[in-house]
Amino acid sequence: MAEIIFLNDVKRDLNTVLTVGTFDGVHAGHKVLINKVLDVAEEKKARSVIVTFDPHPRDIINPGDAGIKLLSSLDERSEMLTDLGVDEMVVIPFDRDFSLLTSEEFVRDIIWEKIGVSAFVIGYDHQFGRNREGTIETVQELGRELGFHTHVVSKQEVGDKTVSSTAIRKAIYEKGDMELAASLLDRFYILNGTVVHGDKRGKKIGYPTANIQPQNSQKVIPKDGVYAVWVRFEGEFYQGMMNIGQRPTFNGGGTVLEVHILDFEKEIYGKDIQLQFVKRIREEQHFDGIENLKNQLRKDEKEVRDVLENRSPNIAKHLK
């Protein structure tokens, strides 16, 4: 994966092309900036770097918004950046002291002195630093002084890719609209988790499920319902029928994430898997009796197979 390097461990290299941002989800809009970094880095035969933050800046600046979930963990961001061809992801620990840096201090003391830069890629509307005082002009002026170039990605270059992480989050957890989310992300939404023991009710009705504990508690969980998903386990992909919700037929007991992996018989308790959400099939609902539930599950399985037949999973370039 694009190597995750925390700021204190980064090696300064002036032959570096970079951009800065949270890049939550690494969505279609982000990719315009990232591809510009890669193009310039290739021209200059330079290191390509994405500078990001952890935790999310809003958790420090606006702690009242801390309940908002993330589209991607650091590891997931690293994986996606690897797929795009980025060399390094430099992570800046974001705390109150860091939030008080002026835009000039950030560029001079962090970007120039600690990371090194020969070309800084910035979006046409990007603002940064204390009170978001930093602008394109700030970077350009410091570039002239310190000796690096500034590349501005114009509004025209972004075009119809002006999507937001907020819009994607809402599509996922308010609507369960995974097709809309995928169109904005340029890929299926992913959730990495560990298989944990459940009550094994699914096995008794012919649909054994793997209960999933998300690896990152801050990840966005899709709206309750039944989903067609791709399941990645040990580099292989399997079709899956995913249920998120309260299991009303079995008197609930809290939100459960469980997936029935089609045509799969391996023992995976305690193992890590990845879920790629393709489409929401239906609402979660209560059934009068197990037979009615089983009949619906058979219908769900057919629809899941039909949906996934022509939908290939996200294939990470670095996976073998």
Salt bridges, closest charged atoms under 4 A:
ASP24 OD2 - ARG169 NH2 2.82
ASP59 OD1 - ARG58 NE 3.50
GLU76 OE1 - LYS219 NZ 2.88
GLU79 OE2 - ARG232 NH1 3.45
ASP83 OD1 - HIS318 ND1 3.05
GLU88 OE1 - ARG47 NH1 3.07
GLU104 OE2 - ARG108 NH2 2.87
GLU145 OE2 - ARG108 NH1 2.79
GLU179 OE2 - ARG311 NH2 3.15
ASP199 OD2 - ARG201 NH1 3.36
ASP199 OD2 - ARG247 NH1 3.12
GLU258 OE1 - ARG247 NH1 3.96
ASP263 OD2 - ARG305 NH1 3.02
GLU283 OE1 - ARG280 NH2 3.04
ASP288 OD1 - HIS286 ND1 3.68
GLU291 OE2 - LYS294 NZ 3.59
ASP300 OD2 - ARG282 NH2 2.70
GLU301 OE2 - ARG305 NH2 2.95
ASP306 OD2 - LYS302 NZ 3.01
